[in-house]
Amino acid sequence: MDLFSEVKDLVQGYEALRNINWNFQESVSDKIHSIHPYPAKFISDIPRAVLQTLPIPKDTIVLDPFCGSGVTLVEAQRAGFESVGVDLNPIACLLSRVKVNKLDKGFLQSAKEVISRCLAHEGVVAVPLIPNLNHWFRGDVQEAITIIIKEIDRLENQNIQDALRFCLSSIIVKVSNQESDTRYAAIEKAYGKSDVFDLFDKAVKKLAKAKKGLNPLAKSSVLNKNSLTLNTNDFGKKVGLVITSPPYPNAYEYWLYHKYRMWWLGYDPIDVKEQEIGARAHYFKKNHQTEHDFIRQMNQLFASLQENMIEGGYAVFVIGRSKIHGRIIENHKIVKEAGENNGFDEVLTTTRVIKASRKSFNLSHARIKEEYIVVLKKRGSNGE
């Protein structure tokens, strides 16, 4: 392609970005993105629009360094682009893996056998030691969850284990005394042991139905690690495009809303809390964090992207404002400046209004009514 054609394509690409209606008011989440609760979920329209608009060079990957429930990865797969997702939260990684991996043919049969053994289980149940468990889960519910986990762990197929753990994770908050996935308050619920087994069975069928007909067109992998520690050994190829929505400072607490999912499935939510960007606990303690911590974190991230992205690669960030001790923090400006400090130039910054039905928890703290779309491009070696 000659220089004129390259410039023409770039101009058309920028114009196409500006012409996107980023509000996506008619957005409807499809089955694969709605089979497991996840707070502040990234809507699929955003990565889909970006993947259709921006060029992705051959032999590069699409990266989401805060992949959450795997929306970017699923959309990249559908478009035929290899992708890598990274997340500190092991529940997020479980969700993402199950969404991008094919369901093994023996999934439904294995699930049937697991449920059958659960229903036939007799004898004492050794419930794991989990903090404050009796406050959040009835005794018979505790027993049912423990039995399901024990039976899942007996399976040898790791992919089927993951898929069944996904299904169990999807109902844990529902059968608990927690009011909802977006409200961390204890209420009395009527679920008993048999209800847990029944809801688990329904979750299995829901996953199988959502995955039916989905044929991944490209490889996708998921890394469970802190995105601020990424290095060249984490990728087999250079990154051609980043699509992500980083955690907002003092806004959503993913560790908190997945806390009991993590404990039940054998993970450590306290370790996740300590490392999680934006967790409110970091902003309400002695020597609390400030926006300067977020500035440092974004600079760390962009330093890694500078090292691992191709020249001319794009990074698309979706992020809103934060409120820290009464002060509004313009996070999109922090992202933009961190990019510019590390070899990226701004291509576009625009806003999108978040539908009221898509808002989640902590809004009184986050004041999230709109988000910013920040598109950056990595400079070439000649500074262009």
N, C-alpha and C positions, 0 to 999 in steps of 0.2 A: 504494500500500500504506500502511495506517495505521500509527501508531507501535507499537500493540500487536502487529500482525502482524510488523513488523520485529524487535521484541524476541524474539518467539516463535521466528522463524526463526533468529536468532542463537543463542539458547539451545539449540535443536535441533542447530545446526551444531557448537557446542562439545561437546555431549554425544556427537555422532557421532564427533568427533575422538578423544575419550577412549575410545570403545568400539572403535576400530580396534586389531586385534592387529598391532602394528607389527613383530613378529618375522618374519612371513611365512615360516614354516618350510617351507611347502609350495610356495614360489616355484619356478617353472621358467621360465628365460629363453627367450623365443621366438626365432625365427630371426633377425629383424632386429637384435636386440641381441647376437647371438653370432657374427656373421659376420666380425668383426675383433677381435683380441685387444686388451684394454684393462685395465690394472691397476686394482684397487679400484673396479670398475664400480658405478655407482649402480643398484640393482635397480629394475625398472620398476614393481613393486607400490607403491612409495612415492608417486611422482608420480600414479599412477593413482588411488590412494585419496584423495589430497589433492584432485585435480581433481573427483572425484565428491562430495566433502564440502563444500568451501568455495565460497562464491559468487564468481563472476567477472563483474563488471559489463560490460555491452555497451560496445563501442568501447574496450576496454582489451586489453593483451597479457599473456601469461604470459612471465616472464623467468627464465632461468637464467644468472646471471652467471659461473658456472664450469661450462659445459655439458658438458665432457668428451666422451664418445662420443655425446652427443645423446639420452640416454634421456628426459629431461623433454620435449624438443622433439617427439619421436615420439609420446609419450603425449598431449601437448597437441593435436597434429594429429589424432590418432585421436578425441579427445573434441570436436573442432570448434572449438578455441580458437587464435587467432593467437598466435604465440610468437616470441621472439627469444632466441638463445643467444649467449653471449660466452665466448671462451677465448683465452688468451695463446698456447697451443700450436697451431701450424698443423696438426699431425696430428689433433688433436681437432676442429679446425674442418673439415678435410677429411672426417672420419668423419661429423660431424653433417650437413654439407651433402648428402652422398650419401644418407644415411638419410632426410632429409626431402624431397629433390627426387625427382621422378618420373624413372625411367630412360627415356631417349629410345628411341623405337622402333628406331632403328638401332644400339643398343648391342651386341647380340650379333653382328650382321654386322660392325661395326667391330672388335670384339674378335677375331673370326675372321680378319679381314684382317691385324690387327696380329700375331697369333700366326703366321700364314702367312709374313709377311715376316721375323719373327724366326727362324723355322726355316730360311729360305732365305738368311739373312745370311751374307756371305762377306767376308773381308778383315780388316784390322787394326781392333781395337776400342780407342778412346781412353777408357780408364776415368778418371773424374773423380778429382781429387786430394782424398782424404778421409783425415783423420788415422787412423793405425794400421789401415788397411784390410786389409792382408795378415794381420794377427793375427786378424781377425774374419771374413774371407771368403776362401774359396779363389779362386784366380785365374780358373778357368773360371766360377765363380758370379758373380764380379765382371763378367766379360764378358757373361753372360746378362742380368744386371740392367741393365747399361748399354744393351744392345741394346733391351730392352723399353722403357726410358725414352725412347730415341731414337725408336722407332716410335710411342709414345703422343704424343710432342710434335709429330709430323707431322700429327696430326688437327686439324681446325678447330673441331669442336664442343667447347666448354668443358665442358659437362655430361658428355659421354662421356669426355673426358680425365680429369675428376675421378673418375668411376666406375672407370676402369681404373687410375688411380694408387692409389685405394682398394684395389683387388684386389692390386696389387703390394705395397703397404704391408703388407697382411695376411700375406704370406708371407716378408717380408724377414728377420725374426728366425728363422723356421723354417729357412731355407736358409743362415743364417750359422753361425758357430761358437759363438754364444751359446747357453748350455744351454737356456734357455727365456725366455718373456716375464717371468717372475717371478724368474729367477735370473741375475744378471749375471756369469757365469763362462764361460770358453772351454773347449770340449770339441771333440774331433774328430768330424765328421759325414761321411756318405758321399754327400751330395748333389753332383751335378755339373750341367753346363750344361743337359742335356736335362731333368733333374728340375725345374729352375727354370721352364722353359717349360711343363712339364706341370702343376706346381702353380699357376702363374699361370692356366692354362686352367681348372683346377678351381675356382679362386677366382672367376673370371668367372661360371661356371655357378652357383656357390653364391650369389653376389650376385643374379643374375637370379631364382633360385628364391625367395630370401628376400623380394624386392621384388614378386613376382607376387601380384596381388590386393590390394596395398596402394593404396588410393585416398585420398590426403591430403584431409582435410575442411577444412583451413584453411591459411593461408599461414604459413611459418616462414622466418626468415632467421638468418644466422650472421655474427657480427662477430669478426674476428681482432684482438683488442686486449687491453690490460691492463684488467681490470674495475675497477681503482681509478681509472681515468681516464675513466669513462663520463660523458657529459653529455647535455643535452636534445636535441642534434642527432643523437644515435644512435637515437632512437626517434621514430616518426611518431605514436605514441599514448602515453597514459599507461599505466603498469604497473598492472595490477589484482591480480596474484598473482606472487610469487617462490617458486620451488621450486629448491633448490640444495644442494650439498654442497661447501663450500669446502675447499681443501687444508689438511691439518693441519700445523702447525709440526713440523719435524724428523721427518716421517713418510714419505710417499710422494714419490718423485722422478720425476714424469712425464717431465721433460725427458730423464733418463738412460735410461729404458726405451723412449723413442722416439728416442733420439739418432741412431742410424744410419738410421732411417726418414727423419728430417728431413734428414740430410746427403744421402742418395741422392735425395730429392725436391727438393733445392735450397733448403732452409731453413737457418736458423742456430740450432742447438741451444744454443750458448753464450749468445746473446742471450736465449733463452727461460730458460735457467738463471739468469741474472742477475736477471731480473724475477719468477721463479716464487715464489709464496708457499709457504713450508714446506719448500723444498728443503734437504736435510740439509747441503749444502755451506755454506749461510749460517750454520750453527750450529757449524761446526768450523773456524773461521779466526780470525785475530787480530781483536779487536773484533767478535766474533760477535754474531749477532742473539739476542734473547731473546723471551719472551712479550710484552714491551712493544712489540715491532715488530708482532706479530700484533694486539695491541690497537689500535695506530695504523691498521693496514690495515683492520680491521673497522669502525673509526669512519669511515674514508674511504669505505668501501663504503656504509654506512648513510646517510652524508650525501648521497650520490648518490641512493640509494633515496628518501630524504625528499623530494628535489627532483622525482623522476620518477614517484612512485607517487601514486595517487589517495588521498584521505582514506578510511580504512576498509579499505584494501587489506591483504592478508596477506602475510607473508614466512615461509616454512617452510625451516628450515635443518636439515640432517642432519650431525652432526659428532661425533667422538670425542675422547678424551683424547690428549695428547701427553706424551712424556718427553724433557725437555731437561736434559742433564748431571745425570741422577739425580733430577730433580724432576718430579713429575706435574703437568701443566698441564690445568686444567679448561676446555677450549675452549668448551664450551656456555655457561659463565658469562660468558666474554668476549664471545660473540655476543650474549647477552641484554643485557648492560650496554651494549654499543655501540649496540644498538637503542634502548634506553631513553634513552641520551644524545642520540639523534637523532630523537625524536618517535614511538617505537614502544612499545607496551605488551605485556607477556607475556600470551599466551592459554593456552599449554600447554607444559610441558616434561616429556618422558617418555623412557624408554630402550627400546632394542631390542637383542636379542642377535644378533650376526652369526654365521651358520652357518659352521662350520669349513671347509666346502668353498668358501666364498666369500672366505676370507681371502687376502691377497696377500702382497707382499714387505715387508721391513723390520719385521716384527711384533716382533722383539726390541727394536727401538727405540721403536715406536709403542705397544706394549701395547694394541692395539685388539681388544678382545673384545666390546665393546658400543658402541653409538652413542647419541647423544641426538637426539631430535626436538624442536626448539625452534620454536614457532609464535608469531609476533609480529603485532601489528596496528597500522597507522599511525593515530595520533591525528587527530581532526578539528581544525578551526581553533578550536573551542571547548574543546579539551583532552579531548574524549571519544573 
